[in-house]
Amino acid sequence: MVETVKASDYTARDIQVLQGLEGVRRRPGMYVGSTDQKGLHHLVYEIVDNAVDEAMAGACTHVEIVIGKDNVVTVTDNGRGIPVDTHPQTGLSALETVMTTLHAGGKFGGKSYQVSGGLHGVGGSVVNALSSWERARVHRDGQVYQMEFRRGKKATELQVVGETDHTGTVISFLPDSEIFAALDYDFETLAERFRELAYLNKGLAIYFRDEREDKELTFYFEGGIASFVRHLNRARGTLHARPIYVLKQVNDTLVEMALQYNDGFSEVVFAFANCINTVDGGSHLTGFRAALTRGLNDYARRAGLLKDSEANLSGEDVREGLTAVVSVKIKEPQFEGQTKGKLGNPEVKAHVEAVVAEAIVQYLEENPTDARRIIDKCFTAAKAREAARKARDLVIRKSALEGGSLPGKLADCSEKDPARSELYLVEGDSAGGSAKQGRDRAFQAILPLRGKILNVEKASPEKMLSHEEIRNIITAVGTGIRENFDAARLRYHRIIIMTDADVDGSHIRTLLLTFFFREMRQLIEGGYVYIAQPPLYRVAQGKDEYYVYSEAERDATVKQLADKDKGKKAPRKVEIQRYKGLGEMNPEQLWHTTMDPQERTLLRVEVNDAIAADQIFITLMGDEVEPRKAFIERYATSVRNLDI
């Protein structure tokens, strides 16, 4: 029985008002996204971004980040130093106000910061609230000021602790173990972000040291995002040695752009606004794409490479094999969404389009040999795209003649609701047969894959669409690819890659992930792609059997069974079976270990950093051998379950 609550029982006394930064501690996910490693890294980024804002204001040339052995993070910059005089509104020092008050900062009025990444004035105070302690040391006006805090609250008064001959801010903090489950920073992830910031702020030196692992790196790029593009293309064959680069101010918008073509087929374009990676694009990206298409068509017409009777090159044609970075810095950015994923300022489109179109035409006219290579690449892309369209139309017509049927190898499920359906992409016909017999036909579909699918990183769209296994995947998933992708047509909300636990299985898994990342990235971003975790071993003793997923788990299980039999006159024999392939399991074992939702383990594929992901795929699946060799040598010691 539900007890009736009278309206009179709910009064003003029931409204709780959280004071100071208590709301941040109660709901940390609202401010840093999560309380796992991502959230931990977010704290570091918030303080570093404040230092970079000083650099964008022209007041800072050096930022130093140190992670101590005790997990204390210290960020030092040589900017102007946080003001320490009394704030007229709060009656507190500006330093205390910034560190203890949400929405307090120097980025609202536009006087102190013409350009900044932080807009809401929450970074410093949020880090303070989520740290067990924080210390701020300010070098300013010839003196060193210091103040300490505990879990967002003042622990000491502002005091002068010395004299100085320079300016800057030093922030040290220890993330609160009451908030974060583990203080486990990842050096590589942090380093990638700091490298990115150095590219986006040419002339800024960023030094990063991790005393826990005795690692250190310094990032400094005079070339700015032109160096960034070279870095992105380092494992690709480029069509022109020098990126097309421009840096120009238009009204209140500073536009910086660099692009370089390569001999691949993927488009790799990253757009930034005030150093924030706008993963969903926006007005600056729209302006760039319009300028690129217009600039190349205008030049091709004037140079006689494109005849009057011929149609213009399309946007897709001019973006194949393109690597580009577009960065704008503006006074009042208007971001759409809490994650700042899309730039909304309409005036920026026109500013970027004008600057980029002029720069492209100028470069092509001054470098006719490079221009010819680029235009020829676009013509080849146009022909290939037309051939791919015909191949796609042929597939559609063939499907229509066959009654709109799905691939013959697909064993579909009876469930028609995509949210309740899942598709297993299974390595090999043998394992596919076991999966078909062991599955739950109500909601699990099986598509066996014969051999290794095509490496789409090195294949043209036409060649990709002529590959039978890829066509089967596209048809089974239902969404289409690239510009024709339509999430509403997705037939399964779980697409599960299930391969053998050996080298060939790892290769097939990487080929499939490359395909999804390049052709259906929205599936990964939407959280629809998973990796199955079949067991490595079956450990049996008498009638008891255990399935384990690592060598360590195998050894622990064997020890546990041996301890259990201690003291017996005839200890039972322990049998260990190594599964090198899914086909070695019978249907019941495959269901129990890998497919049963009550027992299985699935890894969801996520892209936390599109730039890093792009580099991994081109390194592992591209033509260049040396970068791949260097990658393998670098990470060989951290690879698990390698079977050779």
Buried (B, 14 or more C-beta within 10 A) or exposed (E): EEEEEEEEEEEEEEEEEEEBBBBBBEEBEEBBBEBBBEBBBBBBBBBBBBBBBBBBBEBBBBBBBBBBEEBBBBBBBBBBBBBBEBBEEEEBBBBBBBBBBBEBBBBBEEEBBBBBBBBEBBBBBBBBBBBBBBBBBBBBEEBBBBBBBBBBEBEEEBEEEEEBEEBBBBBBBBBBEEBBEEBEBEBEBBBBBBBBBBBBBBEBBBBBBBBBEEEEBEBBBEBBBBBBBBBBBBBBEBBBEEBBBBBBEBEBBBBBBBBBBBBBBBBBBBBBBBBBBBBBBBBBBBBBBBBBBBBBBBBBBEBEBBEEEEEBBBBBBBBBBBBBBBBBBBBEBBBEEEEBBBBBBEBBBBBBBBBBBBBBBBBBEEBEEBBBBBBEBBBBBBEBBEBBBEBBEEBEEEBEEEEEEBBEBBBBBEBEEBEEBBBBBBBBBBBBBBBBBBBBBEBBBBBBBEEBBBBBBBBBBBBBBBBEBBBBBBBBBBBBBEEEBEBEEBBBBBBBBBBBBBEBBBBBBBBBBBBBBBBBBBBBBEEBBBBBBBBBBBBBBEEEEBBBBEEEBBEEBBEEBEEEBEEEEEEBEBEEBEBEBBBBBEBEBBBBBBBEEEEBEBEEBEBEBBBBBBBBBBBBBBBBEEBBEEBEEEEEEEEEEEEE
